[in-house]
Amino acid sequence: MIDVHETLMVVAVVVLTAGAVIGLAAVIDGWMIPGRGRDKVLRPRMWGYGTLVGQAGIGTFLFLGPLDESRHPAFFPYALAGMAVFALGLYVQRLAMRSAS
């Protein structure tokens, strides 16, 4: 039987994969998912790079932090570094919404 930890792992992998696909689509073709926020993004390729960086960071945080079964304390600094990388990805996404002036 599948427990809560395994369910969270599956959900995390699905969300991270979807984010990576969306980021790659923005980097390769400049395509973004239709929606209200799409008009705010002036540089979709840059937004895609920010998405990919953010996905890498949050994946590192999740799998070395809360979803790590070993709970080894040596992974804690890497999990925090993953969160910092995630914040950097969000910053790059925010920069993609500004004009290039």
C-alpha positions in Angstrom: 0.0 0.0 0.0 1.2 3.5 -0.8 1.8 5.8 2.2 1.7 9.6 2.5 5.5 10.0 1.9 5.4 8.1 -1.4 2.3 10.1 -2.5 4.1 13.4 -1.8 7.1 12.1 -3.7 5.0 11.3 -6.7 3.2 14.7 -6.6 6.6 16.5 -6.3 8.0 14.7 -9.3 4.9 15.4 -11.4 4.9 19.1 -10.4 8.6 19.5 -11.0 8.4 17.7 -14.4 5.5 20.0 -15.5 7.5 23.0 -14.5 10.5 21.8 -16.4 8.4 21.2 -19.5 6.8 24.7 -19.3 10.3 26.3 -18.7 11.8 24.4 -21.7 8.9 25.4 -23.9 9.5 29.1 -23.0 13.2 28.8 -23.6 13.1 26.9 -26.9 10.0 28.5 -28.6 9.2 31.5 -26.4 5.8 29.8 -25.8 4.0 30.3 -22.5 0.8 28.9 -21.1 -2.2 31.1 -22.0 -3.6 33.0 -19.0 -3.9 36.3 -17.3 -0.2 36.7 -16.3 1.1 36.0 -19.8 0.7 39.6 -20.9 3.0 40.8 -18.1 6.0 38.7 -19.2 7.9 40.8 -21.8 10.8 38.3 -22.3 9.4 34.8 -22.3 12.8 33.1 -22.9 14.3 34.7 -19.8 11.2 33.8 -17.9 11.7 30.2 -19.0 15.3 30.2 -17.7 14.0 31.5 -14.4 11.5 28.7 -14.3 14.2 26.1 -14.9 16.4 27.5 -12.3 13.5 27.7 -9.8 12.5 24.1 -10.5 16.1 22.9 -9.9 16.2 24.8 -6.7 12.9 23.7 -5.3 13.6 20.1 -6.4 16.9 20.2 -4.5 15.2 21.6 -1.5 12.4 19.0 -1.5 14.5 15.9 -2.0 17.3 16.8 0.4 15.0 18.5 2.9 11.4 17.6 3.8 11.1 14.5 1.5 14.5 13.0 2.4 13.9 9.7 4.2 17.3 9.4 5.7 17.0 12.8 7.6 20.8 13.0 7.5 21.8 16.4 9.0 24.6 16.8 6.5 22.0 17.5 3.7 20.6 20.5 5.5 23.0 23.1 4.0 22.3 21.7 0.5 18.5 21.9 1.1 18.9 25.6 2.1 21.1 26.2 -0.9 18.3 24.8 -3.0 15.9 27.2 -1.5 18.3 30.1 -2.3 18.5 28.8 -5.9 14.7 28.8 -6.0 14.6 32.4 -4.9 17.2 33.3 -7.6 14.9 31.6 -10.2 11.9 33.7 -9.0 14.1 36.8 -9.2 15.0 36.0 -12.8 11.3 35.5 -13.6 10.6 38.9 -12.1 13.3 40.5 -14.2 11.6 39.0 -17.3 8.6 41.1 -16.5 10.5 44.4 -16.8 11.2 46.2 -19.9 14.7 45.9 -21.4 15.5 49.6 -21.0 
